Amino acid sequence: MMLRNVLTLTLNDLAIAFKNKTIFLIVFIPLFVFFSLKLVDISATDVKKINLGLLSQETLSPIILHTIKTAQTLFSVIPVSNEAEGKRLLQDKKLDGMLVRSKTDQASVVLVVLKKESLQTLSIVESFAALQKAVEGKSGQWIADVMPLQEGGIQKQTLPTWILMVVLLVGFIIMPAQVAEEKEKKLLLALLQTPMREIEWLSAKLLSGMILIVAAVLSLHLLGKFQPGDLLSYVAFIVAGSFCFSSYGIFLGFLCRNQASARTLGVMFYLPHLLPSALSDFSQKLTAIAPFLPSYQLYEPIKAILLSDGRIANLSLELLYLLIVGLVTFCFSYFLMKKRWLM
């Protein structure tokens, strides 16, 4: 008897999971992670050439220049007209590193990379050390120094990812569940019987989401004692991002009848917005896909402002993108609310 009751209740819980679409996460999450990792450039068994930029007007040590040009299985040499172009290609991940002549030692070079604390930089340095040992029979200092474009320790380097995580957490997990809860419990319908108008409820819900996001980001900075570069640009993108994803979350909440469906749908939007943007530093394929997502339009400017002295004047298109997505999803939410969608 006890076993039958347990089995009946278990089957009932599974049926509810199917009804609320929670069971879809069991299939969706592994599949999404699998395909995302497939987009990361290489597997452990592949050999990937290192793309090295060489300044056209730069005169490097003949032995270094000859060695890297003949080591075609390790390096792919890409000519660069000037240092500014090389840095832009590094930012776009079309170069893994750029070589410039050392001012202190004519027989050495300075390696310019995007991040100093990265596996790619370590791979370049180790490859140079191995080549020097093979050519000269000794370990030396062909690379006199490593100059990163993005300054800061590992804590600051990962800060943009943490900021993106908390923004998306509020936008895709908290906000849809709150909206769906008020619909499920008929609280929203009850409020609409009062003189309160739809635009007032939407504005209040949007403002609450923005406050949650700003408070979470502020907490990250206070706990880590991080100082943003251009404060005005940084605040503008945090506000625009909180507006965009709070509005986005409200819209997702209106698409669901209950909290369970909202949480499932939220996760199904959360991961595709988080992983491609956060992993874009490790893959040119993801770098090509991620810009279509609003999360990337927040992540890249935040990273540029925090790590590369970015300014809002150079990031106006990204800011406009976030505002447009926020306005469009807000209008859709208003339309669904007027239609009393799934209420």
C-alpha positions as CSV (number, residue, x, y, z in Angstrom):
1,M,0.0,0.0,0.0
2,M,2.8,2.4,1.0
3,L,4.7,1.6,-2.2
4,R,1.7,2.2,-4.3
5,N,1.1,5.6,-2.7
6,V,4.7,6.6,-3.2
7,L,4.5,5.6,-6.8
8,T,1.2,7.4,-7.4
9,L,2.6,10.6,-5.8
10,T,5.8,10.3,-7.8
11,L,3.9,10.0,-11.1
12,N,1.7,12.9,-10.1
13,D,4.7,15.1,-9.5
14,L,6.2,14.1,-12.9
15,A,2.9,14.9,-14.5
16,I,2.9,18.3,-12.9
17,A,6.4,18.8,-14.1
18,F,5.3,18.1,-17.6
19,K,2.3,20.3,-17.3
20,N,4.4,23.2,-16.0
21,K,7.1,22.6,-18.6
22,T,9.7,22.2,-15.8
23,I,10.7,18.9,-17.2
24,F,11.9,20.7,-20.4
25,L,14.9,22.0,-18.5
26,I,16.2,18.5,-18.1
27,V,16.5,18.3,-21.9
28,F,17.2,22.0,-22.7
29,I,20.1,22.7,-20.3
30,P,22.3,19.7,-21.3
31,L,21.6,20.3,-25.0
32,F,22.3,24.0,-24.8
33,V,25.6,23.6,-22.9
34,F,26.7,20.9,-25.3
35,F,26.1,23.1,-28.4
36,S,27.6,26.1,-26.7
37,L,30.8,24.2,-25.9
38,K,30.8,22.9,-29.5
39,L,31.2,26.6,-30.6
40,V,34.3,27.1,-28.5
41,D,37.1,27.1,-31.0
42,I,38.9,23.8,-30.5
43,S,39.0,20.5,-28.6
44,A,42.0,19.4,-26.6
45,T,43.3,17.2,-29.5
46,D,43.2,20.0,-32.1
47,V,46.2,22.1,-33.0
48,K,45.3,25.7,-33.4
49,K,47.7,28.1,-34.9
50,I,48.5,31.2,-33.0
51,N,47.7,34.4,-34.9
52,L,50.5,36.8,-34.4
53,G,50.4,40.4,-35.7
54,L,53.6,42.0,-37.0
55,L,53.9,45.7,-37.6
56,S,54.8,46.4,-41.2
57,Q,57.2,49.2,-40.3
58,E,58.7,47.4,-37.3
59,T,62.2,45.9,-37.6
60,L,62.5,42.8,-35.4
61,S,65.5,40.7,-34.6
62,P,66.2,38.6,-37.9
63,I,66.5,35.3,-36.0
64,I,63.1,35.9,-34.2
65,L,61.5,37.0,-37.5
66,H,62.9,34.0,-39.4
67,T,61.9,31.5,-36.7
68,I,58.3,32.5,-36.3
69,K,57.8,32.7,-40.1
70,T,59.2,29.2,-40.6
71,A,57.3,27.7,-37.7
72,Q,54.1,27.5,-39.8
73,T,52.5,24.8,-37.6
74,L,52.6,27.1,-34.6
75,F,52.2,30.6,-35.9
76,S,50.2,32.4,-38.5
77,V,51.8,35.7,-39.2
78,I,49.4,38.6,-40.0
79,P,50.8,41.9,-41.2
80,V,49.5,45.0,-39.4
81,S,49.9,48.5,-40.7
82,N,50.1,50.2,-37.3
83,E,49.8,49.6,-33.6
84,A,46.3,51.0,-33.4
85,E,45.1,48.5,-36.0
86,G,46.8,45.7,-34.1
87,K,45.1,46.6,-30.9
88,R,41.7,46.7,-32.6
89,L,42.3,43.3,-34.1
90,L,43.2,42.0,-30.6
91,Q,40.0,43.4,-29.3
92,D,38.1,41.7,-32.1
93,K,39.9,38.4,-31.3
94,K,41.3,38.2,-34.8
95,L,44.8,38.3,-33.3
96,D,46.1,36.3,-30.3
97,G,49.1,38.6,-29.9
98,M,51.1,41.3,-31.5
99,L,54.9,41.7,-31.5
100,V,56.6,45.0,-31.2
101,R,60.3,45.7,-30.8
102,S,61.6,46.1,-27.3
103,K,63.0,49.5,-26.5
104,T,65.5,48.1,-24.0
105,D,66.8,45.1,-25.8
106,Q,67.0,45.0,-29.6
107,A,67.3,41.2,-29.6
108,S,64.0,40.8,-27.8
109,V,60.3,41.7,-28.5
110,V,57.4,42.9,-26.4
111,L,54.3,40.7,-26.7
112,V,51.0,42.7,-26.7
113,V,48.0,40.6,-25.7
114,L,44.4,41.2,-24.7
115,K,44.8,39.6,-21.2
116,K,48.0,38.8,-19.5
117,E,46.4,36.2,-17.2
118,S,45.1,33.9,-19.9
119,L,45.9,30.4,-21.3
120,Q,46.4,31.9,-24.7
121,T,49.2,34.2,-23.5
122,L,50.8,31.4,-21.6
123,S,50.7,29.3,-24.8
124,I,52.5,32.0,-26.8
125,V,55.2,32.5,-24.2
126,E,55.8,28.7,-23.9
127,S,55.9,28.4,-27.7
128,F,58.5,31.1,-28.0
129,A,60.6,29.5,-25.2
130,A,60.5,26.1,-26.9
131,L,61.5,27.7,-30.3
132,Q,64.4,29.6,-28.8
133,K,65.7,26.5,-27.1
134,A,65.5,24.6,-30.4
135,V,67.2,27.3,-32.4
136,E,69.8,28.6,-29.9
137,G,70.1,25.6,-27.7
138,K,69.2,27.5,-24.6
139,S,66.3,29.1,-22.8
140,G,66.4,32.9,-23.0
141,Q,64.3,36.0,-23.2
142,W,63.0,36.5,-26.8
143,I,60.0,38.0,-25.1
144,A,61.2,40.8,-22.9
145,D,57.8,41.8,-21.6
146,V,54.1,41.1,-21.9
147,M,51.8,44.1,-22.3
148,P,48.1,43.5,-21.8
149,L,45.4,45.8,-23.2
150,Q,43.1,45.0,-20.3
151,E,44.6,45.8,-17.0
152,G,43.6,44.5,-13.6
153,G,43.7,41.3,-11.5
154,I,41.6,38.3,-12.0
155,Q,38.9,39.7,-9.7
156,K,38.5,42.8,-11.9
157,Q,38.8,40.8,-15.1
158,T,35.8,38.6,-14.0
159,L,33.7,41.5,-12.7
160,P,31.8,42.1,-16.1
161,T,30.7,38.5,-16.1
162,W,29.4,38.7,-12.5
163,I,27.6,41.9,-13.3
164,L,26.0,40.3,-16.4
165,M,25.0,37.3,-14.2
166,V,23.1,39.4,-11.6
167,V,21.5,41.6,-14.2
168,L,20.2,38.5,-16.1
169,L,19.2,36.8,-12.8
170,V,16.9,39.7,-11.9
171,G,15.6,40.1,-15.5
172,F,15.0,36.4,-16.4
173,I,14.5,34.6,-13.1
174,I,13.0,37.1,-10.5
175,M,10.9,39.4,-12.7
176,P,9.0,36.8,-14.7
177,A,8.2,34.8,-11.6
178,Q,6.9,37.9,-9.8
179,V,4.6,38.9,-12.7
180,A,3.3,35.3,-13.2
181,E,2.6,35.0,-9.4
182,E,0.4,38.1,-9.5
183,K,-1.4,36.7,-12.5
184,E,-1.7,33.2,-11.0
185,K,-3.1,34.5,-7.7
186,K,-5.5,36.9,-9.5
187,L,-3.8,39.9,-7.7
188,L,-3.2,41.7,-11.0
189,L,-6.9,41.4,-12.0
190,A,-7.9,42.7,-8.6
191,L,-5.7,45.7,-9.0
192,L,-7.0,46.4,-12.4
193,Q,-10.5,46.7,-10.9
194,T,-9.3,49.8,-9.0
195,P,-8.6,53.2,-10.6
196,M,-5.0,52.0,-11.1
197,R,-4.1,52.0,-14.8
198,E,-2.0,49.5,-16.7
199,I,0.8,51.9,-17.4
200,E,1.1,52.7,-13.6
201,W,1.5,49.0,-12.7
202,L,4.0,48.4,-15.4
203,S,6.1,51.4,-14.5
204,A,6.1,50.4,-10.8
205,K,7.2,46.8,-11.7
206,L,9.8,48.1,-14.1
207,L,11.2,50.5,-11.5
208,S,11.4,47.8,-8.8
209,G,13.4,45.6,-11.2
210,M,15.8,48.4,-12.0
211,I,16.3,49.1,-8.3
212,L,17.1,45.4,-7.6
213,I,19.6,45.4,-10.4
214,V,21.3,48.6,-9.4
215,A,21.5,47.5,-5.8
216,A,23.1,44.2,-6.8
217,V,25.7,45.9,-9.0
218,L,26.4,48.4,-6.3
219,S,26.9,45.6,-3.8
220,L,29.5,44.0,-6.1
221,H,31.5,47.2,-6.3
222,L,31.3,47.9,-2.6
223,L,32.4,44.4,-1.6
224,G,35.2,44.3,-4.1
225,K,36.2,47.9,-3.8
226,F,36.2,48.3,-7.6
227,Q,36.4,51.7,-9.2
228,P,34.9,52.1,-12.7
229,G,36.9,54.2,-15.2
230,D,34.4,56.6,-16.7
231,L,31.7,56.8,-14.0
232,L,29.1,58.6,-16.2
233,S,29.4,56.0,-19.0
234,Y,29.3,53.2,-16.5
235,V,26.2,54.5,-14.8
236,A,24.5,55.1,-18.1
237,F,25.0,51.5,-19.2
238,I,23.9,50.0,-15.8
239,V,20.7,52.1,-15.9
240,A,20.1,51.2,-19.6
241,G,20.8,47.5,-18.9
242,S,18.5,47.4,-15.9
243,F,15.7,49.1,-17.9
244,C,16.2,46.6,-20.8
245,F,16.2,43.4,-18.8
246,S,13.6,44.4,-16.3
247,S,11.2,45.2,-19.2
248,Y,12.3,42.0,-20.9
249,G,11.5,40.0,-17.7
250,I,8.1,41.5,-17.3
251,F,7.3,40.6,-20.9
252,L,8.3,37.0,-20.3
253,G,6.1,36.9,-17.2
254,F,3.1,37.9,-19.2
255,L,3.7,35.0,-21.6
256,C,3.2,32.5,-18.7
257,R,0.1,31.4,-16.8
258,N,1.9,30.5,-13.5
259,Q,5.2,30.7,-11.6
260,A,6.5,27.3,-12.6
261,S,6.1,28.1,-16.3
262,A,7.8,31.5,-15.7
263,R,10.8,30.0,-14.0
264,T,11.2,27.4,-16.8
265,L,10.9,30.1,-19.5
266,G,13.3,32.4,-17.5
267,V,16.0,29.7,-17.4
268,M,15.6,29.0,-21.1
269,F,16.3,32.7,-21.8
270,Y,18.9,33.1,-19.0
271,L,21.4,30.6,-20.3
272,P,21.4,31.6,-24.0
273,H,22.0,35.2,-23.0
274,L,24.7,34.4,-20.4
275,L,26.9,31.8,-21.9
276,P,27.6,33.1,-25.5
277,S,28.4,36.6,-24.1
278,A,30.6,35.3,-21.2
279,L,32.4,32.8,-23.3
280,S,32.9,35.1,-26.3
281,D,36.4,35.8,-25.1
282,F,37.4,32.2,-25.8
283,S,35.8,31.7,-29.2
284,Q,35.7,33.6,-32.5
285,K,32.5,31.7,-33.4
286,L,30.7,32.9,-30.2
287,T,32.1,36.4,-30.9
288,A,30.2,36.3,-34.2
289,I,27.0,35.0,-32.7
290,A,26.9,37.0,-29.4
291,P,26.4,40.5,-30.8
292,F,22.9,39.6,-31.8
293,L,22.0,39.2,-28.1
294,P,21.1,42.2,-25.9
295,S,23.2,40.7,-23.1
296,Y,26.3,41.2,-25.3
297,Q,25.4,44.8,-25.9
298,L,25.6,45.3,-22.1
299,Y,28.6,42.9,-21.4
300,E,31.0,44.4,-23.9
301,P,30.5,48.0,-23.0
302,I,30.8,47.2,-19.3
303,K,34.0,45.3,-20.0
304,A,35.4,48.1,-22.1
305,I,34.6,50.8,-19.5
306,L,36.0,48.7,-16.6
307,L,39.1,47.3,-18.3
308,S,40.0,49.4,-21.3
309,D,38.9,52.9,-20.5
310,G,35.9,52.8,-22.8
311,R,33.7,55.9,-23.2
312,I,30.0,56.3,-24.0
313,A,30.9,58.4,-27.1
314,N,32.3,55.2,-28.7
315,L,29.5,52.9,-27.4
316,S,26.4,54.8,-28.4
317,L,25.1,52.1,-30.7
318,E,25.2,49.5,-27.9
319,L,23.3,52.0,-25.6
320,L,20.7,52.6,-28.2
321,Y,20.3,48.9,-28.8
322,L,19.5,48.3,-25.0
323,L,17.0,51.2,-24.9
324,I,15.2,49.9,-28.0
325,V,14.9,46.4,-26.7
326,G,13.6,47.7,-23.4
327,L,11.0,50.0,-25.1
328,V,9.9,47.2,-27.5
329,T,9.4,44.6,-24.7
330,F,7.7,47.3,-22.5
331,C,5.2,48.0,-25.3
332,F,4.6,44.3,-25.8
333,S,3.9,43.9,-22.1
334,Y,1.4,46.8,-22.2
335,F,-0.4,45.2,-25.1
336,L,-0.6,41.8,-23.4
337,M,-1.8,43.5,-20.2
338,K,-4.6,45.4,-22.1
339,K,-5.6,42.0,-23.6
340,R,-5.6,40.4,-20.1
341,W,-3.3,37.7,-21.5
342,L,-3.6,34.4,-19.6
343,M,-5.3,36.1,-16.7
